[in-house]
């Protein structure tokens, strides 16, 4: 990978024979010619704000319907030895995304926008699935419904990703401003599992509540 201020050149090796041509030539007797290798390069515009001179890993991945150029950068760790010990705690919630509190200050971030997007997605996908069940699988109308489901999933995914990024950035900015040295946060991953029936309490969770837990970002 060759990096300049304007472009990023990624080396690519290509061969002169295609697969059908190679299979045809292989059938001939005493044919062991090597593949003619050609070194090419893919040019990408350098839009990175970080210096890529010390980049030790990069790859091109397919994500969200497009190719993305991903790379690693080295970030120096901030020295907190001069700061006094200050602890902050955070509680993740369904209505309020996160509530962060220190000894003398607190931050509350609402998550109603994310919850409304998740509920709208679940409602539309359920309606489209119901319509697809009345169509013949593989028909034109069935394919249109399938494409509509893909668009809804992709749009909501992008919207939720943006809101989660903004929430995280706001919390980190608050911690840096308050010079917090220790951060404690709850781990709620998998809380939606085994909610249909509680063996200890021997009671079922309502359908609405199960949906709220499963849509919790």
C-alpha positions as a printed Julia matrix, in Angstrom:
217×3 Matrix{Float64}:
   0.0     0.0     0.0
   1.5     3.31   -1.15
   0.12    6.42    0.55
   0.38   10.01   -0.6
  -1.48   13.15    0.44
  -3.91   12.82   -2.47
  -4.3     9.08   -3.13
  -3.96    5.63   -1.58
  -2.66    2.94   -3.95
  -3.55   -0.64   -3.02
  -1.57   -3.3    -4.88
  -3.55   -5.93   -6.74
  -2.24   -9.01   -8.55
  -4.13  -10.18  -11.64
  -3.53  -13.09  -13.98
  -3.78  -13.24  -17.74
  -5.93  -16.38  -18.04
  -9.57  -16.57  -17.08
 -10.97  -19.71  -15.45
 -12.69  -21.16  -18.61
  -9.55  -20.54  -20.66
  -7.38  -22.17  -18.02
  -9.59  -25.28  -17.89
  -9.48  -25.59  -21.68
  -5.68  -25.35  -21.8
  -5.29  -27.8   -18.92
  -6.83  -30.56  -21.01
  -4.01  -30.36  -23.51
  -1.11  -32.73  -23.02
   2.22  -31.46  -21.74
   0.85  -28.01  -20.99
   2.3   -26.56  -17.82
   2.68  -22.92  -18.69
   2.64  -20.6   -15.71
   0.08  -17.87  -15.32
   1.27  -14.47  -16.54
   1.07  -12.34  -13.39
   0.42   -8.62  -13.69
   0.8    -6.23  -10.79
  -1.81   -3.49  -10.77
  -2.98   -0.97   -8.21
  -6.36    0.43   -7.14
  -6.3     4.17   -6.51
  -8.47    5.6    -3.74
  -8.79    9.26   -2.74
  -7.05    9.96    0.56
  -9.8    11.48    2.73
  -8.34   10.47    6.08
  -7.71   13.14    8.69
  -5.14   11.0    10.52
  -1.59   10.41    9.27
  -1.43    6.95    7.67
   2.35    6.67    7.65
   2.29    4.47   10.78
  -0.75    2.45    9.72
   0.0    -1.25   10.18
  -3.31   -2.75    9.0
  -5.88   -1.82    6.35
  -8.56   -3.65    4.39
 -11.48   -3.05    2.03
 -14.77   -4.47    3.29
 -18.33   -4.62    1.93
 -20.67   -2.89    4.36
 -24.12   -1.3     4.02
 -24.25   -1.77    0.26
 -20.87   -0.16   -0.45
 -17.13   -0.76   -0.18
 -15.4     0.77    2.84
 -11.68    1.35    3.31
 -10.89    0.51    6.96
  -7.54    1.19    8.59
  -6.02    1.3    12.06
  -4.4     4.31   13.67
  -2.35    4.59   16.83
  -3.8     6.85   19.51
  -1.64    7.82   22.43
  -3.1     7.04   25.83
  -3.92   10.05   27.95
  -1.87   10.45   31.12
  -4.25   10.57   34.11
  -1.6    10.42   36.82
  -1.89   14.16   37.52
  -5.68   13.94   38.01
  -7.39   13.2    41.31
  -9.38    9.99   41.41
 -12.93   10.71   40.22
 -15.51    7.99   39.6
 -18.58    8.21   37.38
 -21.36    5.65   37.04
 -23.7     5.05   34.12
 -27.02    3.27   33.85
 -28.31    2.14   30.46
 -32.04    2.43   29.99
 -34.77    1.89   27.44
 -36.46    5.3    27.49
 -33.31    7.19   28.47
 -30.33    5.76   26.62
 -27.84    6.48   29.39
 -27.74    8.35   32.69
 -24.24    9.34   33.83
 -23.58   10.75   37.28
 -20.55   11.95   39.21
 -20.38   13.25   42.76
 -21.68   16.69   41.84
 -22.97   16.54   38.27
 -25.16   14.35   36.05
 -25.97   13.83   32.38
 -29.19   12.34   31.01
 -29.49   11.37   27.33
 -32.94   10.59   25.96
 -33.46    7.52   23.8
 -37.02    8.08   22.64
 -35.88    8.71   19.07
 -34.1     5.34   18.9
 -37.07    3.57   20.47
 -39.51    5.1    17.97
 -37.31    4.04   15.03
 -37.1     0.47   16.35
 -40.85    0.26   16.94
 -41.61    1.67   13.48
 -39.26   -0.87   11.89
 -40.87   -3.78   13.74
 -44.37   -2.61   12.74
 -43.54   -2.17    9.04
 -41.64   -5.47    8.81
 -44.58   -7.31   10.37
 -46.98   -5.79    7.82
 -44.69   -6.65    4.91
 -44.23  -10.22    6.14
 -48.01  -10.61    6.35
 -48.39   -9.38    2.76
 -45.61  -11.67    1.57
 -47.41  -14.67    3.05
 -50.35  -14.02    0.68
 -48.08  -13.94   -2.4
 -46.44  -16.75   -4.27
 -42.8   -17.07   -3.3
 -40.57  -15.76   -6.09
 -43.27  -13.69   -7.8
 -42.72  -10.06   -8.78
 -44.92   -8.75   -5.96
 -43.13  -11.0    -3.44
 -39.77   -9.63   -4.61
 -41.01   -6.04   -4.24
 -42.02   -6.7    -0.64
 -38.65   -8.34    0.0
 -36.79   -5.31   -1.38
 -38.95   -3.01    0.74
 -38.0    -4.99    3.86
 -34.33   -4.68    2.98
 -34.66   -0.89    2.52
 -36.45   -0.5     5.86
 -33.79   -2.54    7.67
 -30.94   -0.61    6.04
 -32.47    2.82    6.66
 -33.27    2.12   10.3
 -29.83    0.58   10.84
 -28.13    3.74    9.55
 -30.37    5.98   11.65
 -29.75    3.99   14.84
 -26.01    3.84   14.16
 -25.87    7.64   13.85
 -27.85    8.19   17.07
 -25.71    5.69   18.99
 -22.55    7.42   17.77
 -23.87   10.84   18.85
 -24.87    9.46   22.26
 -21.44    7.91   22.84
 -19.68   11.09   21.77
 -21.81   13.2    24.13
 -21.07   10.91   27.08
 -17.32   10.81   26.38
 -17.22   14.61   26.06
 -18.95   14.89   29.44
 -16.43   12.52   31.07
 -13.46   14.38   29.6
 -14.87   17.74   30.71
 -15.38   16.45   34.27
 -11.9    14.81   34.27
 -13.26   11.4    35.24
 -10.58    8.78   35.82
 -12.78    5.69   36.52
 -16.0     4.91   34.65
 -18.43    2.17   35.74
 -21.22    1.09   33.39
 -23.79   -1.69   33.49
 -23.78   -4.62   31.06
 -27.3    -5.31   29.77
 -26.46   -7.55   26.82
 -28.78  -10.57   26.65
 -31.39   -9.09   28.99
 -34.1    -9.92   26.46
 -33.44  -13.66   26.7
 -35.68  -15.97   28.72
 -38.3   -13.26   29.19
 -41.23  -15.32   27.93
 -41.49  -17.21   31.2
 -39.69  -16.76   34.5
 -39.13  -20.17   36.12
 -38.44  -18.69   39.56
 -41.47  -16.41   39.69
 -43.51  -18.77   37.47
 -45.04  -15.94   35.51
 -44.95  -14.85   31.87
 -43.79  -11.46   30.62
 -46.35   -9.62   28.52
 -45.99   -9.5    24.76
 -45.54   -5.72   24.75
 -42.82   -5.87   27.37
 -40.96   -8.63   25.51
 -40.97   -6.52   22.36
 -39.65   -3.5    24.29
 -36.78   -5.56   25.67
 -35.93   -7.14   22.32
 -35.85   -3.72   20.59
 -33.65   -2.2    23.29
 -30.52   -0.8    21.63
